[in-house]
Amino acid sequence: MPELIAERELQRSNHERGTPLMPLELGKAEEALARVDLSSFTRRQPVCAFVEDGKPEVVFTEVFVSIGDLRETLMPRTDITANPWLFSHLTQTLDKRVMAQIARREDRTLLRDGFSINVNVSTILSEEFLAFDDDFAPSSQDVVLEIRIEDIFADPASFAFARDFVMERGYRICIDGLNLSTFPYADTNRLGVAYAKLAWSQDMAAYVGTTQGQELKQMIRDRKKGRTILARCDSDASVKVGQQLGITLFQGRYVDSVARGR
């Protein structure tokens, strides 16, 4: 019975997400992305450090496109994230659109306080990024480039070349898309990056006070060259668990609400 229930839930979930994006539909999706106004789908969420009085201090603000909202508008019957490699190709178009949007310098607060954007390694090696760099080179020390872990290990040589180029220009890199299984492989010391973003999960609460928790805490402590960010924090409990595990930077809806004073 549990297996039947799980199978039915999976089928229902797949139906809600729609049919998987296929290679033949990729071109249409890219054409649609090139025409749509992304401003209504763009979101901002701060990465914060909690100081002694419990108030969050914004370190930088992530600028990203809400994939769920974009999908509902452009391709409501298609699951554009089903195939990770096709989705990765699609995000390259999104990367360039977001860079162009930021380059218009409409949000002065964002530019003054520092921000992060999601990029692919191939995006960093593109002409569009060079144009973006021309606009932001004077203040590039305040720009963080978030790259997903699978993109890094798909072509380590290209990542190393891209990393050296952007770091020389003053950017910082954050490894994105990490969970408890992949976090041990994202050694910020060896990869030479500034941040690693670990997604919160309920399983982390069970780590506190255990051998696994001590090992995770030691791993975070040893990676002195790169700070760990606990993302998707939707409650006060997630922040407290993260602090017990030695994490100092947090991001998520709860962190955003506290930072806004709500």
C-alpha positions in Angstrom: 0.0 0.0 0.0 2.7 2.6 0.8 4.3 1.9 -2.6 1.0 2.4 -4.4 0.4 5.6 -2.6 3.9 6.9 -3.4 3.5 5.9 -7.1 0.1 7.7 -7.2 1.6 10.8 -5.6 4.5 10.8 -8.1 2.1 10.5 -11.0 0.0 13.4 -9.7 3.1 15.5 -9.1 4.3 14.7 -12.6 0.9 15.6 -14.1 0.9 19.0 -12.2 4.4 19.8 -13.5 3.5 18.9 -17.0 5.3 17.0 -19.7 9.1 17.1 -19.7 10.9 19.6 -21.9 12.1 17.9 -25.1 15.0 18.9 -27.4 12.6 19.9 -30.2 10.9 22.4 -27.8 14.1 23.9 -26.6 14.4 26.4 -29.5 10.8 27.6 -28.9 11.5 28.1 -25.2 14.6 30.1 -25.9 12.8 32.3 -28.4 10.0 32.9 -25.9 12.6 33.8 -23.2 14.3 36.3 -25.6 11.1 38.2 -26.1 9.5 38.2 -22.6 10.0 41.0 -20.1 11.8 39.4 -17.2 11.3 42.3 -14.8 8.0 40.9 -13.4 9.7 37.5 -12.8 12.8 38.8 -11.2 13.2 38.3 -7.5 15.7 39.6 -4.9 16.6 37.8 -1.7 19.4 38.8 0.7 22.1 36.6 2.2 22.5 37.6 5.8 24.8 37.2 8.8 23.1 37.2 12.2 25.0 39.5 14.6 25.0 39.2 18.4 21.7 41.1 18.9 19.9 38.7 16.6 19.4 41.2 13.8 20.4 40.1 10.3 23.1 42.0 8.5 22.9 41.9 4.7 26.1 40.6 3.1 24.8 40.7 -0.5 21.5 40.2 -2.3 20.8 37.5 -4.8 19.0 38.5 -8.0 17.3 35.6 -9.7 14.4 34.7 -12.0 11.4 32.8 -10.5 11.4 29.6 -12.7 8.0 28.6 -11.4 6.3 31.9 -12.3 8.1 32.0 -15.6 7.0 28.5 -16.5 3.4 29.2 -15.6 3.4 32.1 -18.0 5.4 30.8 -20.9 4.9 27.0 -20.9 2.3 26.0 -18.3 2.0 22.4 -19.5 5.8 21.8 -19.7 8.2 20.8 -17.0 11.2 22.8 -18.1 13.4 21.4 -15.2 12.8 17.7 -15.9 15.9 17.3 -18.1 18.8 18.9 -16.2 21.0 19.3 -19.3 18.3 20.9 -21.4 17.4 23.2 -18.5 21.0 24.1 -18.1 21.1 25.1 -21.7 18.0 27.1 -21.2 19.4 29.0 -18.2 22.2 30.3 -20.4 19.6 32.5 -22.1 18.3 33.5 -18.7 21.8 34.4 -17.5 22.4 36.8 -20.4 18.9 38.4 -20.0 19.5 39.0 -16.2 23.0 40.5 -16.9 21.5 42.9 -19.5 18.7 43.8 -17.0 21.2 44.6 -14.2 23.5 46.5 -16.6 20.7 49.1 -17.1 21.4 50.1 -13.5 17.8 50.7 -12.5 18.3 49.6 -8.9 20.9 51.8 -7.3 20.5 50.1 -3.9 21.4 46.8 -5.4 24.5 48.1 -7.0 25.6 49.9 -3.9 25.2 47.0 -1.4 26.4 44.2 -3.7 24.6 41.4 -5.4 24.9 37.9 -6.8 23.6 36.3 -10.0 23.3 32.7 -11.2 25.5 31.9 -14.2 26.8 28.9 -16.1 30.5 28.4 -16.8 29.7 28.8 -20.5 28.1 32.2 -19.7 31.3 33.5 -18.1 33.2 32.6 -21.2 30.7 34.4 -23.5 30.9 37.8 -25.1 27.8 38.9 -23.1 29.7 38.4 -19.9 32.6 40.5 -21.2 30.1 43.3 -21.9 28.7 42.9 -18.4 32.2 43.0 -17.0 32.9 46.3 -18.8 30.0 47.8 -17.0 30.8 46.5 -13.5 34.6 46.2 -13.4 35.1 49.2 -11.1 32.8 47.6 -8.5 33.2 44.0 -9.3 34.4 43.1 -5.8 30.7 43.4 -4.8 29.5 40.9 -7.4 29.2 37.2 -6.5 28.7 34.6 -9.3 26.7 31.6 -8.3 27.5 28.4 -10.2 25.8 25.1 -9.7 27.9 22.1 -8.6 27.0 19.9 -11.5 28.1 22.6 -14.0 31.5 22.8 -12.3 32.1 19.1 -12.4 30.7 18.7 -15.9 33.9 20.4 -17.2 36.4 21.1 -14.4 39.0 22.6 -16.8 36.6 25.2 -18.2 35.5 26.0 -14.7 39.1 26.5 -13.5 39.8 28.8 -16.5 36.6 30.8 -15.8 37.3 31.0 -12.1 40.8 32.4 -12.5 39.5 35.0 -15.0 36.7 36.3 -12.9 38.7 36.3 -9.6 41.4 38.3 -11.3 38.7 40.8 -12.2 37.6 41.0 -8.6 34.5 38.8 -8.6 33.7 36.1 -6.0 32.3 32.7 -6.7 29.6 30.7 -4.8 29.0 27.0 -5.4 25.2 26.6 -5.6 22.8 23.7 -5.5 24.4 21.7 -2.7 22.7 19.2 -0.3 23.9 17.0 2.4 25.1 14.4 -0.1 27.0 16.7 -2.4 28.3 19.2 0.2 31.4 17.1 1.1 32.6 17.3 -2.5 32.3 21.1 -2.7 35.5 21.9 -0.9 35.8 25.7 -1.1 39.5 25.5 -0.3 40.4 23.1 -3.1 38.0 24.8 -5.6 39.3 28.2 -4.7 35.9 29.9 -4.2 34.4 32.3 -1.6 31.1 30.6 -0.7 29.3 27.3 -0.8 25.5 27.3 -0.6 23.9 24.4 1.2 20.1 23.9 1.0 18.3 23.5 4.3 16.5 20.1 4.9 14.7 18.7 7.9 17.4 16.0 8.1 19.9 18.6 9.3 18.0 18.9 12.6 18.8 15.3 13.4 22.5 16.0 12.9 22.8 18.2 16.0 24.6 16.5 18.8 25.6 13.5 16.7 28.8 12.2 15.2 27.5 13.2 11.7 26.8 16.7 13.0 30.3 17.0 14.5 31.8 15.9 11.2 29.7 18.4 9.2 30.6 21.2 11.7 34.3 20.4 11.4 34.1 20.3 7.6 32.5 23.8 7.7 35.2 25.0 10.1 38.0 23.6 8.0 36.9 25.4 4.9 38.2 28.8 6.0 38.7 30.2 2.6 35.0 29.8 1.8 32.0 30.5 4.0 28.9 28.3 4.0 25.5 29.7 3.3 22.4 27.9 4.5 19.7 28.5 1.9 16.0 28.0 1.9 15.6 28.9 5.6 11.8 29.2 6.0 11.8 29.2 9.8 13.6 30.4 12.9 14.4 26.7 13.7 16.4 26.3 10.4 18.6 29.3 11.4 19.2 27.9 14.9 20.1 24.5 13.6 22.5 26.0 11.1 24.2 28.1 13.9 24.6 24.9 16.0 26.4 23.4 13.0 28.8 26.3 12.7 27.1 28.1 9.8 27.1 31.9 9.9 25.4 33.0 6.7 21.7 32.4 5.9 19.2 32.9 3.1 15.5 32.2 2.7 12.0 33.5 3.2 12.3 33.7 6.9 15.6 35.5 6.7 14.1 37.9 4.1 11.1 38.7 6.4 13.4 39.4 9.4 15.7 41.6 7.3 12.7 43.6 6.1 11.5 44.0 9.8 8.3 42.0 9.4 
